[in-house]
Amino acid sequence: MSDPFDNQASGLEAPASGAFAVIPDDANQLPTTCRALYVGTGGLLRVEMKWGGEISFHNLPDGALLPIRAVKVLTATTASSIVGLY
């Protein structure tokens, strides 16, 4: 398939070009720092951010898309069907 934008740098404002399933884990980082997280089934999302610090996102609805640079999704998370976008 042809991609007319293949030779251009992709900035953080560009759409994601890769994705991976997220399994919450307190010890291990995500396979790559994401540019956003998609939450299929809402609830509490607890993450460690790229530049440090942990934060909780409470009462996320199903289908939420958070434009955050997270390195971990922690096990205190109750949300599920999470996808990391990069």
Phi and psi in radians as a Rosetta constraint file:
Dihedral C 1 N 2 CA 2 C 2 CIRCULARHARMONIC -1.399 0.35
Dihedral N 2 CA 2 C 2 N 3 CIRCULARHARMONIC 2.438 0.35
Dihedral C 2 N 3 CA 3 C 3 CIRCULARHARMONIC -2.252 0.35
Dihedral N 3 CA 3 C 3 N 4 CIRCULARHARMONIC 1.814 0.35
Dihedral C 3 N 4 CA 4 C 4 CIRCULARHARMONIC -1.152 0.35
Dihedral N 4 CA 4 C 4 N 5 CIRCULARHARMONIC -0.216 0.35
Dihedral C 4 N 5 CA 5 C 5 CIRCULARHARMONIC -1.819 0.35
Dihedral N 5 CA 5 C 5 N 6 CIRCULARHARMONIC 0.153 0.35
Dihedral C 5 N 6 CA 6 C 6 CIRCULARHARMONIC -1.039 0.35
Dihedral N 6 CA 6 C 6 N 7 CIRCULARHARMONIC -0.548 0.35
Dihedral C 6 N 7 CA 7 C 7 CIRCULARHARMONIC -1.629 0.35
Dihedral N 7 CA 7 C 7 N 8 CIRCULARHARMONIC 0.158 0.35
Dihedral C 7 N 8 CA 8 C 8 CIRCULARHARMONIC -1.868 0.35
Dihedral N 8 CA 8 C 8 N 9 CIRCULARHARMONIC 2.515 0.35
Dihedral C 8 N 9 CA 9 C 9 CIRCULARHARMONIC -1.158 0.35
Dihedral N 9 CA 9 C 9 N 10 CIRCULARHARMONIC 2.506 0.35
Dihedral C 9 N 10 CA 10 C 10 CIRCULARHARMONIC -1.795 0.35
Dihedral N 10 CA 10 C 10 N 11 CIRCULARHARMONIC 1.970 0.35
Dihedral C 10 N 11 CA 11 C 11 CIRCULARHARMONIC -1.504 0.35
Dihedral N 11 CA 11 C 11 N 12 CIRCULARHARMONIC 3.065 0.35
Dihedral C 11 N 12 CA 12 C 12 CIRCULARHARMONIC -1.157 0.35
Dihedral N 12 CA 12 C 12 N 13 CIRCULARHARMONIC -0.345 0.35
Dihedral C 12 N 13 CA 13 C 13 CIRCULARHARMONIC -1.448 0.35
Dihedral N 13 CA 13 C 13 N 14 CIRCULARHARMONIC -0.181 0.35
Dihedral C 13 N 14 CA 14 C 14 CIRCULARHARMONIC -1.333 0.35
Dihedral N 14 CA 14 C 14 N 15 CIRCULARHARMONIC 2.751 0.35
Dihedral C 14 N 15 CA 15 C 15 CIRCULARHARMONIC -1.096 0.35
Dihedral N 15 CA 15 C 15 N 16 CIRCULARHARMONIC 2.687 0.35
Dihedral C 15 N 16 CA 16 C 16 CIRCULARHARMONIC -1.123 0.35
Dihedral N 16 CA 16 C 16 N 17 CIRCULARHARMONIC 2.591 0.35
Dihedral C 16 N 17 CA 17 C 17 CIRCULARHARMONIC -2.114 0.35
Dihedral N 17 CA 17 C 17 N 18 CIRCULARHARMONIC 0.008 0.35
Dihedral C 17 N 18 CA 18 C 18 CIRCULARHARMONIC -2.581 0.35
Dihedral N 18 CA 18 C 18 N 19 CIRCULARHARMONIC 2.817 0.35
Dihedral C 18 N 19 CA 19 C 19 CIRCULARHARMONIC -2.649 0.35
Dihedral N 19 CA 19 C 19 N 20 CIRCULARHARMONIC 2.750 0.35
Dihedral C 19 N 20 CA 20 C 20 CIRCULARHARMONIC -2.654 0.35
Dihedral N 20 CA 20 C 20 N 21 CIRCULARHARMONIC 2.620 0.35
Dihedral C 20 N 21 CA 21 C 21 CIRCULARHARMONIC -1.263 0.35
Dihedral N 21 CA 21 C 21 N 22 CIRCULARHARMONIC 2.485 0.35
Dihedral C 21 N 22 CA 22 C 22 CIRCULARHARMONIC -1.917 0.35
Dihedral N 22 CA 22 C 22 N 23 CIRCULARHARMONIC 2.243 0.35
Dihedral C 22 N 23 CA 23 C 23 CIRCULARHARMONIC -2.004 0.35
Dihedral N 23 CA 23 C 23 N 24 CIRCULARHARMONIC 2.061 0.35
Dihedral C 23 N 24 CA 24 C 24 CIRCULARHARMONIC -0.966 0.35
Dihedral N 24 CA 24 C 24 N 25 CIRCULARHARMONIC 2.397 0.35
Dihedral C 24 N 25 CA 25 C 25 CIRCULARHARMONIC -2.741 0.35
Dihedral N 25 CA 25 C 25 N 26 CIRCULARHARMONIC 2.164 0.35
Dihedral C 25 N 26 CA 26 C 26 CIRCULARHARMONIC -1.357 0.35
Dihedral N 26 CA 26 C 26 N 27 CIRCULARHARMONIC -0.413 0.35
Dihedral C 26 N 27 CA 27 C 27 CIRCULARHARMONIC -1.643 0.35
Dihedral N 27 CA 27 C 27 N 28 CIRCULARHARMONIC -0.700 0.35
Dihedral C 27 N 28 CA 28 C 28 CIRCULARHARMONIC -1.836 0.35
Dihedral N 28 CA 28 C 28 N 29 CIRCULARHARMONIC 2.485 0.35
Dihedral C 28 N 29 CA 29 C 29 CIRCULARHARMONIC -1.350 0.35
Dihedral N 29 CA 29 C 29 N 30 CIRCULARHARMONIC 2.847 0.35
Dihedral C 29 N 30 CA 30 C 30 CIRCULARHARMONIC -1.084 0.35
Dihedral N 30 CA 30 C 30 N 31 CIRCULARHARMONIC 2.767 0.35
Dihedral C 30 N 31 CA 31 C 31 CIRCULARHARMONIC -1.051 0.35
Dihedral N 31 CA 31 C 31 N 32 CIRCULARHARMONIC -0.483 0.35
Dihedral C 31 N 32 CA 32 C 32 CIRCULARHARMONIC -2.655 0.35
Dihedral N 32 CA 32 C 32 N 33 CIRCULARHARMONIC 2.650 0.35
Dihedral C 32 N 33 CA 33 C 33 CIRCULARHARMONIC -1.128 0.35
Dihedral N 33 CA 33 C 33 N 34 CIRCULARHARMONIC 2.206 0.35
Dihedral C 33 N 34 CA 34 C 34 CIRCULARHARMONIC -1.452 0.35
Dihedral N 34 CA 34 C 34 N 35 CIRCULARHARMONIC 2.843 0.35
Dihedral C 34 N 35 CA 35 C 35 CIRCULARHARMONIC -1.802 0.35
Dihedral N 35 CA 35 C 35 N 36 CIRCULARHARMONIC -0.215 0.35
Dihedral C 35 N 36 CA 36 C 36 CIRCULARHARMONIC -2.880 0.35
Dihedral N 36 CA 36 C 36 N 37 CIRCULARHARMONIC 2.761 0.35
Dihedral C 36 N 37 CA 37 C 37 CIRCULARHARMONIC -2.128 0.35
Dihedral N 37 CA 37 C 37 N 38 CIRCULARHARMONIC 2.315 0.35
Dihedral C 37 N 38 CA 38 C 38 CIRCULARHARMONIC -1.762 0.35
Dihedral N 38 CA 38 C 38 N 39 CIRCULARHARMONIC 2.295 0.35
Dihedral C 38 N 39 CA 39 C 39 CIRCULARHARMONIC -1.957 0.35
Dihedral N 39 CA 39 C 39 N 40 CIRCULARHARMONIC 1.895 0.35
Dihedral C 39 N 40 CA 40 C 40 CIRCULARHARMONIC -1.218 0.35
Dihedral N 40 CA 40 C 40 N 41 CIRCULARHARMONIC -0.824 0.35
Dihedral C 40 N 41 CA 41 C 41 CIRCULARHARMONIC -2.050 0.35
Dihedral N 41 CA 41 C 41 N 42 CIRCULARHARMONIC 2.077 0.35
Dihedral C 41 N 42 CA 42 C 42 CIRCULARHARMONIC -1.180 0.35
Dihedral N 42 CA 42 C 42 N 43 CIRCULARHARMONIC 3.055 0.35
Dihedral C 42 N 43 CA 43 C 43 CIRCULARHARMONIC 2.570 0.35
Dihedral N 43 CA 43 C 43 N 44 CIRCULARHARMONIC -2.542 0.35
Dihedral C 43 N 44 CA 44 C 44 CIRCULARHARMONIC -1.609 0.35
Dihedral N 44 CA 44 C 44 N 45 CIRCULARHARMONIC 2.319 0.35
Dihedral C 44 N 45 CA 45 C 45 CIRCULARHARMONIC -2.119 0.35
Dihedral N 45 CA 45 C 45 N 46 CIRCULARHARMONIC 2.075 0.35
Dihedral C 45 N 46 CA 46 C 46 CIRCULARHARMONIC -2.004 0.35
Dihedral N 46 CA 46 C 46 N 47 CIRCULARHARMONIC 2.179 0.35
Dihedral C 46 N 47 CA 47 C 47 CIRCULARHARMONIC -2.312 0.35
Dihedral N 47 CA 47 C 47 N 48 CIRCULARHARMONIC 2.813 0.35
Dihedral C 47 N 48 CA 48 C 48 CIRCULARHARMONIC -1.850 0.35
Dihedral N 48 CA 48 C 48 N 49 CIRCULARHARMONIC 2.224 0.35
Dihedral C 48 N 49 CA 49 C 49 CIRCULARHARMONIC -1.456 0.35
Dihedral N 49 CA 49 C 49 N 50 CIRCULARHARMONIC 2.807 0.35
Dihedral C 49 N 50 CA 50 C 50 CIRCULARHARMONIC -0.969 0.35
Dihedral N 50 CA 50 C 50 N 51 CIRCULARHARMONIC -0.780 0.35
Dihedral C 50 N 51 CA 51 C 51 CIRCULARHARMONIC -1.714 0.35
Dihedral N 51 CA 51 C 51 N 52 CIRCULARHARMONIC 0.493 0.35
Dihedral C 51 N 52 CA 52 C 52 CIRCULARHARMONIC 1.662 0.35
Dihedral N 52 CA 52 C 52 N 53 CIRCULARHARMONIC 2.831 0.35
Dihedral C 52 N 53 CA 53 C 53 CIRCULARHARMONIC 1.545 0.35
Dihedral N 53 CA 53 C 53 N 54 CIRCULARHARMONIC 2.539 0.35
Dihedral C 53 N 54 CA 54 C 54 CIRCULARHARMONIC -1.893 0.35
Dihedral N 54 CA 54 C 54 N 55 CIRCULARHARMONIC 2.562 0.35
Dihedral C 54 N 55 CA 55 C 55 CIRCULARHARMONIC -2.506 0.35
Dihedral N 55 CA 55 C 55 N 56 CIRCULARHARMONIC 2.566 0.35
Dihedral C 55 N 56 CA 56 C 56 CIRCULARHARMONIC -1.927 0.35
Dihedral N 56 CA 56 C 56 N 57 CIRCULARHARMONIC 2.371 0.35
Dihedral C 56 N 57 CA 57 C 57 CIRCULARHARMONIC -1.921 0.35
Dihedral N 57 CA 57 C 57 N 58 CIRCULARHARMONIC 1.919 0.35
Dihedral C 57 N 58 CA 58 C 58 CIRCULARHARMONIC -1.591 0.35
Dihedral N 58 CA 58 C 58 N 59 CIRCULARHARMONIC 2.602 0.35
Dihedral C 58 N 59 CA 59 C 59 CIRCULARHARMONIC 0.981 0.35
Dihedral N 59 CA 59 C 59 N 60 CIRCULARHARMONIC 0.697 0.35
Dihedral C 59 N 60 CA 60 C 60 CIRCULARHARMONIC -1.178 0.35
Dihedral N 60 CA 60 C 60 N 61 CIRCULARHARMONIC 2.424 0.35
Dihedral C 60 N 61 CA 61 C 61 CIRCULARHARMONIC -1.396 0.35
Dihedral N 61 CA 61 C 61 N 62 CIRCULARHARMONIC 2.855 0.35
Dihedral C 61 N 62 CA 62 C 62 CIRCULARHARMONIC -1.011 0.35
Dihedral N 62 CA 62 C 62 N 63 CIRCULARHARMONIC 2.425 0.35
Dihedral C 62 N 63 CA 63 C 63 CIRCULARHARMONIC 1.389 0.35
Dihedral N 63 CA 63 C 63 N 64 CIRCULARHARMONIC 0.277 0.35
Dihedral C 63 N 64 CA 64 C 64 CIRCULARHARMONIC -1.211 0.35
Dihedral N 64 CA 64 C 64 N 65 CIRCULARHARMONIC 2.485 0.35
Dihedral C 64 N 65 CA 65 C 65 CIRCULARHARMONIC -2.137 0.35
Dihedral N 65 CA 65 C 65 N 66 CIRCULARHARMONIC 1.972 0.35
Dihedral C 65 N 66 CA 66 C 66 CIRCULARHARMONIC -1.861 0.35
Dihedral N 66 CA 66 C 66 N 67 CIRCULARHARMONIC 2.067 0.35
Dihedral C 66 N 67 CA 67 C 67 CIRCULARHARMONIC -1.430 0.35
Dihedral N 67 CA 67 C 67 N 68 CIRCULARHARMONIC 1.270 0.35
Dihedral C 67 N 68 CA 68 C 68 CIRCULARHARMONIC -2.155 0.35
Dihedral N 68 CA 68 C 68 N 69 CIRCULARHARMONIC 2.642 0.35
Dihedral C 68 N 69 CA 69 C 69 CIRCULARHARMONIC -1.723 0.35
Dihedral N 69 CA 69 C 69 N 70 CIRCULARHARMONIC 1.468 0.35
Dihedral C 69 N 70 CA 70 C 70 CIRCULARHARMONIC -1.724 0.35
Dihedral N 70 CA 70 C 70 N 71 CIRCULARHARMONIC 2.609 0.35
Dihedral C 70 N 71 CA 71 C 71 CIRCULARHARMONIC -1.952 0.35
Dihedral N 71 CA 71 C 71 N 72 CIRCULARHARMONIC -0.305 0.35
Dihedral C 71 N 72 CA 72 C 72 CIRCULARHARMONIC -2.505 0.35
Dihedral N 72 CA 72 C 72 N 73 CIRCULARHARMONIC 2.546 0.35
Dihedral C 72 N 73 CA 73 C 73 CIRCULARHARMONIC -1.955 0.35
Dihedral N 73 CA 73 C 73 N 74 CIRCULARHARMONIC 2.095 0.35
Dihedral C 73 N 74 CA 74 C 74 CIRCULARHARMONIC -1.520 0.35
Dihedral N 74 CA 74 C 74 N 75 CIRCULARHARMONIC 2.762 0.35
Dihedral C 74 N 75 CA 75 C 75 CIRCULARHARMONIC -1.239 0.35
Dihedral N 75 CA 75 C 75 N 76 CIRCULARHARMONIC -0.210 0.35
Dihedral C 75 N 76 CA 76 C 76 CIRCULARHARMONIC -1.205 0.35
Dihedral N 76 CA 76 C 76 N 77 CIRCULARHARMONIC -0.124 0.35
Dihedral C 76 N 77 CA 77 C 77 CIRCULARHARMONIC -1.150 0.35
Dihedral N 77 CA 77 C 77 N 78 CIRCULARHARMONIC 2.319 0.35
Dihedral C 77 N 78 CA 78 C 78 CIRCULARHARMONIC -1.835 0.35
Dihedral N 78 CA 78 C 78 N 79 CIRCULARHARMONIC -0.299 0.35
Dihedral C 78 N 79 CA 79 C 79 CIRCULARHARMONIC -1.142 0.35
Dihedral N 79 CA 79 C 79 N 80 CIRCULARHARMONIC 2.746 0.35
Dihedral C 79 N 80 CA 80 C 80 CIRCULARHARMONIC -2.496 0.35
Dihedral N 80 CA 80 C 80 N 81 CIRCULARHARMONIC 3.140 0.35
Dihedral C 80 N 81 CA 81 C 81 CIRCULARHARMONIC 0.937 0.35
Dihedral N 81 CA 81 C 81 N 82 CIRCULARHARMONIC 0.896 0.35
Dihedral C 81 N 82 CA 82 C 82 CIRCULARHARMONIC -1.613 0.35
Dihedral N 82 CA 82 C 82 N 83 CIRCULARHARMONIC 2.372 0.35
Dihedral C 82 N 83 CA 83 C 83 CIRCULARHARMONIC -2.199 0.35
Dihedral N 83 CA 83 C 83 N 84 CIRCULARHARMONIC 2.274 0.35
Dihedral C 83 N 84 CA 84 C 84 CIRCULARHARMONIC -1.555 0.35
Dihedral N 84 CA 84 C 84 N 85 CIRCULARHARMONIC 2.323 0.35
Dihedral C 84 N 85 CA 85 C 85 CIRCULARHARMONIC -2.000 0.35
Dihedral N 85 CA 85 C 85 N 86 CIRCULARHARMONIC 2.384 0.35
